[in-house]
Amino acid sequence: MRRAFVFGAVVVVGAWLGAGEAPQPVEPVHREDSHRVVEAVARLKLPDRKERLQALETIQRFPDKAVPFLIKAARSDDAVFRARVANALGLVGKGDRDALFALGILLRDPDTFVRREAIAALVKAADASAVPQLETLLADRQETVRADAVVAVADLLPPEKAPERLRGLLSHGDARVRRTALAELLRRKDPEVVSLLPNLLKDQDAGVRGDAAAAVARLDGKKAAASLVELLADPDPYVRSTAVVALKDLRAAEATPRIIDLLNDKSDDVRAEAISALGSLRARAAIPALIAQLTATRKELRERAAMAMGLFREQARDAAPGLITLLSDADEGVRQKADLALRLILRANVGFQAGGSLEARQEAIAKWQEAWRKSKSK
């Protein structure tokens, strides 16, 4: 009975692959091993993760016996199951023509998750012949699939050829492809990427410009400051935010006036990064504008402003009244940062507990007010 089942499975596999290459003859299968493999493939459907991992372990132990059953299972109507089968084929299908052919079919699966798992499986199987098929996925309707395809192509190409292909993708029509190619070039420490960054800083896509800004700060150091300051006027908030962070990391004090202007930016995210940058740069000229941020509507802005004030220590004494007011803020994180800033500025600790009871907090606030009065008389 079991022999008949195995034979039937192989016949079905052959019929399914008939539209492509004919499968290689399947070696005789030991009945007990076949039973274990069929059972393991079935367990891939189970919701319990431990069961699925045990099933994959069994499948890996019998790769030559598992492939025919996995190919058949790849025709399931269950997309999640097809994705798990793709994963399993990647583990056991290295060098197996039929398994790689099946994964090529799964690259065209209507389900996004299945396509992504098939891409990952081909990388696991180290099938460089799949590169042309993966290249077609650079036009996939899903961004994540396009990004996965870029990484897979680079991983499967010979090391000496991958950077060249990635540099070519920097001019691809899709922004996600360009961003992923840039990230891969940076990960591989391609020496030529520095010369390509100026053009990417002018890319039509904000994501590419922002990523390039972060990269130019890391690779070109202080020489990049001028181009980063120009990006502070970029129409997209992501680019402005990234440029602010990059200038902060470069300790570019010359950018302080422009960053102060961003405290009035229409984007809260840009304002948040500007607050942090000015505190990190110890820009004393920004203190009055930063004190005004202690009353911002968004809690993250109040929290960051309090943290920035603490970095100035005694230089930010004028911020003490505003920080004491923040000790009554509705947000515990804001209260905590305000207390820390007061400790740094006034060099005192009254035992304020941000998460304490209202009565205890009020008592501690009174002590901070007294500490502030005493500091003014010194």
C-alpha positions in Angstrom: 0.0 0.0 0.0 2.7 2.4 1.0 4.7 1.5 -2.2 1.7 2.3 -4.2 1.3 5.7 -2.5 4.9 6.7 -3.1 4.7 5.7 -6.8 1.5 7.7 -7.1 3.1 10.7 -5.6 6.0 10.6 -8.0 3.6 10.3 -11.0 1.7 13.4 -9.8 4.9 15.3 -9.4 5.9 14.3 -13.0 2.6 15.5 -14.3 2.8 18.8 -12.5 6.2 19.6 -13.7 5.4 18.4 -17.2 5.0 22.0 -18.4 8.7 22.6 -17.6 11.7 20.3 -17.3 11.1 16.6 -16.7 12.0 15.5 -13.2 15.0 13.3 -12.5 14.1 9.7 -11.6 13.4 9.3 -7.9 15.6 6.8 -6.1 13.8 3.9 -4.2 12.4 5.1 -1.0 12.4 3.0 2.2 8.9 2.6 3.4 9.5 3.6 7.0 11.4 6.7 6.0 8.7 7.6 3.4 6.1 7.4 6.1 8.1 9.7 8.4 8.6 12.2 5.6 5.0 12.3 4.6 4.0 12.7 8.2 6.5 15.6 8.7 5.2 17.4 5.6 1.7 17.1 7.0 2.9 18.5 10.3 4.0 21.7 8.6 0.4 22.7 8.7 0.1 22.5 12.4 -0.2 25.9 14.3 2.3 24.9 17.0 5.7 26.4 16.1 7.5 23.6 17.9 5.7 21.0 15.9 6.6 22.8 12.6 10.3 23.0 13.6 10.4 19.3 14.5 8.8 18.6 11.1 11.5 20.6 9.3 14.2 18.8 11.2 12.8 15.4 10.0 12.6 16.7 6.5 16.2 17.8 6.6 17.3 14.4 7.6 15.8 12.8 4.5 16.3 15.3 1.7 16.3 12.9 -1.2 13.0 11.3 0.1 11.3 14.6 1.1 11.6 16.5 -2.1 8.9 14.7 -4.1 6.4 15.1 -1.3 7.2 18.7 -0.8 6.7 19.4 -4.5 3.3 17.9 -4.3 2.5 19.8 -1.1 3.5 23.1 -2.9 0.2 22.8 -4.8 -1.9 23.2 -1.6 -4.7 25.8 -1.5 -3.4 27.0 1.8 -1.0 29.9 1.3 0.6 29.6 4.7 1.3 26.0 4.1 2.8 26.8 0.6 5.1 29.3 2.3 6.3 26.6 4.8 6.8 24.2 2.0 8.9 26.8 0.2 11.0 27.1 3.3 11.5 23.4 3.5 12.5 23.1 -0.1 15.1 25.7 0.5 16.5 23.6 3.3 16.7 20.3 1.3 16.6 21.3 -2.3 20.2 22.4 -2.9 21.3 21.0 -6.2 17.9 19.3 -6.8 16.6 20.3 -10.2 13.0 19.5 -9.4 13.0 21.3 -6.0 14.5 24.4 -7.6 12.0 24.3 -10.4 9.2 24.1 -7.9 10.6 27.2 -6.1 10.7 29.0 -9.4 7.0 28.4 -9.7 6.4 29.6 -6.1 8.1 32.9 -7.1 5.0 33.6 -9.1 2.6 32.6 -6.3 -0.3 35.1 -5.9 0.4 35.3 -2.1 3.1 37.8 -1.1 4.3 35.8 1.9 4.8 32.7 -0.4 6.8 34.7 -2.9 9.0 36.1 -0.1 9.6 32.6 1.3 10.4 31.3 -2.1 13.0 34.0 -2.6 14.6 33.2 0.8 14.5 29.5 -0.1 16.4 30.0 -3.3 19.1 31.9 -1.4 19.3 29.0 1.1 19.6 26.6 -1.8 22.4 28.8 -3.3 20.8 28.6 -6.7 22.6 31.2 -8.8 20.7 30.1 -11.8 17.6 31.7 -10.3 19.0 35.2 -10.6 17.1 36.0 -13.9 13.9 34.9 -12.3 14.6 37.0 -9.3 15.3 40.0 -11.5 11.7 39.9 -12.8 10.5 40.4 -9.2 12.1 43.8 -9.2 8.8 44.9 -10.8 6.7 43.0 -8.3 3.6 44.8 -7.0 4.7 44.5 -3.4 7.6 46.7 -2.1 8.8 44.0 0.3 9.1 41.5 -2.5 11.1 44.0 -4.6 13.4 44.6 -1.7 13.9 40.9 -1.0 14.7 40.3 -4.7 17.4 42.9 -4.6 19.1 41.3 -1.6 18.7 37.8 -3.1 20.3 38.8 -6.4 23.2 40.3 -4.6 23.6 37.3 -2.4 23.5 34.8 -5.2 25.8 36.6 -7.6 29.6 36.0 -7.3 31.1 38.5 -4.7 33.1 40.3 -7.4 29.9 40.9 -9.5 27.4 41.8 -6.9 28.6 45.4 -6.2 28.5 46.2 -9.9 24.9 44.9 -10.2 23.9 46.9 -7.1 25.4 50.1 -8.4 23.4 49.6 -11.6 20.2 49.3 -9.5 20.8 52.8 -8.0 19.3 54.1 -11.3 16.4 51.7 -11.3 12.9 53.2 -11.8 11.6 52.0 -8.4 12.6 53.9 -5.3 12.4 50.8 -3.0 14.9 49.0 -5.3 17.2 52.0 -5.2 17.0 52.3 -1.4 17.7 48.6 -1.0 20.6 48.6 -3.4 22.2 51.5 -1.5 21.7 49.7 1.8 23.3 46.6 0.4 26.3 48.5 -1.0 26.8 50.1 2.4 26.6 46.7 4.1 29.2 45.3 1.7 31.4 48.4 2.3 31.7 49.1 -1.4 34.4 51.7 -1.9 32.8 53.3 -4.9 29.5 54.2 -3.1 30.9 57.4 -1.8 31.3 58.9 -5.3 27.6 58.0 -6.0 26.1 59.7 -3.0 26.0 63.3 -4.3 23.6 62.2 -7.1 21.5 60.2 -4.6 21.2 63.3 -2.4 19.3 64.8 -5.3 17.1 61.8 -6.0 13.4 62.4 -6.7 12.4 60.1 -3.9 12.6 61.4 -0.3 13.5 58.0 1.1 16.5 57.7 -1.1 17.6 61.3 -0.3 17.3 60.6 3.4 19.2 57.3 3.3 21.9 59.0 1.2 22.1 61.8 3.8 22.7 59.3 6.6 25.3 57.5 4.4 27.2 60.6 3.4 27.6 61.7 7.0 29.0 58.3 7.9 31.3 57.9 5.0 32.4 61.5 4.1 32.6 63.0 7.6 33.0 66.7 8.1 33.2 67.2 4.3 29.5 66.3 4.1 28.3 69.0 6.4 27.7 71.6 3.7 25.5 69.3 1.6 23.6 68.2 4.8 22.9 71.8 5.8 21.3 72.3 2.3 19.0 69.3 3.0 17.6 71.1 6.1 15.4 73.0 3.6 14.2 69.8 1.8 10.5 69.7 1.2 10.2 66.3 2.9 10.2 65.9 6.7 12.1 62.6 6.5 15.0 64.2 4.7 15.1 67.2 7.1 15.0 64.9 10.1 17.7 62.6 8.7 19.9 65.6 7.9 19.5 67.0 11.5 20.5 63.6 13.0 23.5 63.4 10.6 24.7 66.9 11.5 24.3 66.1 15.2 26.4 63.0 14.8 29.1 65.1 12.9 29.1 67.6 15.8 28.6 70.3 13.1 28.2 73.4 15.3 28.1 75.6 12.2 24.6 74.2 11.5 23.2 75.5 14.8 21.4 78.6 13.4 19.6 76.5 10.7 18.7 73.8 13.3 17.3 76.5 15.6 15.0 77.6 12.8 13.6 74.0 12.6 12.2 74.3 16.1 9.3 76.0 14.3 9.1 73.3 11.6 5.6 72.1 10.7 6.7 68.5 11.3 6.7 67.4 14.9 9.3 64.7 14.0 11.7 67.3 12.6 11.2 69.5 15.7 11.9 66.5 17.9 15.2 65.8 16.2 16.1 69.5 16.2 15.6 69.7 20.0 17.8 66.6 20.5 20.5 67.9 18.2 20.7 71.3 19.8 21.0 69.8 23.3 23.7 67.4 22.1 25.6 70.2 20.4 25.3 72.3 23.6 24.1 75.2 21.5 23.7 77.9 24.2 22.1 80.3 21.7 19.2 77.8 21.4 18.3 77.7 25.1 15.5 80.3 25.0 13.9 78.6 22.0 14.3 75.2 23.7 12.6 76.5 26.9 9.6 77.4 24.8 9.4 73.7 23.7 8.7 72.7 27.3 5.1 73.7 26.7 4.8 71.9 23.4 1.5 70.0 22.7 3.2 66.7 21.8 4.5 64.9 24.9 7.6 63.7 23.0 8.6 67.3 22.3 8.2 68.2 26.0 10.2 65.1 27.0 13.1 65.8 24.6 13.2 69.5 25.6 13.5 68.5 29.2 16.4 66.1 28.4 18.1 68.9 26.3 17.9 71.3 29.2 19.6 68.8 31.5 22.5 68.5 29.0 23.2 72.2 29.5 23.3 71.9 33.3 23.9 75.2 35.1 23.7 77.1 31.8 20.0 76.3 31.6 19.0 77.7 35.0 16.3 79.8 33.3 14.6 76.6 32.4 14.0 75.6 36.0 10.5 77.1 36.4 9.3 75.4 33.2 10.8 72.1 34.3 9.1 72.4 37.7 5.8 72.9 35.9 6.5 69.7 34.0 6.6 67.8 37.2 2.8 67.9 37.1 2.7 66.7 33.5 0.1 64.0 32.7 2.8 61.8 31.3 5.1 59.9 33.7 8.0 59.9 31.2 7.9 63.7 30.9 7.8 64.0 34.7 10.8 61.7 35.0 12.9 63.7 32.5 12.0 67.0 34.1 13.1 65.8 37.5 16.4 64.5 36.0 17.0 67.8 34.3 16.4 69.7 37.5 18.9 67.5 39.3 21.6 68.3 36.7 20.8 72.0 36.6 20.3 72.7 40.3 22.7 70.0 41.6 20.1 68.7 44.0 17.8 65.8 44.6 14.6 66.1 46.5 13.5 62.5 46.1 10.8 63.2 43.5 9.3 59.9 42.2 7.6 60.3 38.8 5.4 57.3 39.4 4.6 58.1 43.0 1.2 59.2 44.4 -0.1 62.6 43.7 0.4 63.7 47.3 4.0 62.6 47.3 4.7 64.3 44.0 3.2 67.6 45.2 5.4 67.5 48.3 8.5 66.9 46.2 7.4 69.7 43.8 7.3 72.1 46.8 10.8 71.0 47.7 12.0 71.7 44.1 10.4 75.2 44.2 12.3 75.9 47.5 15.6 74.6 45.9 15.0 77.0 43.0 14.5 79.9 45.3 17.6 79.2 47.3 19.7 78.8 44.1 18.7 82.3 43.0 20.0 83.8 46.2 23.4 82.4 45.8 
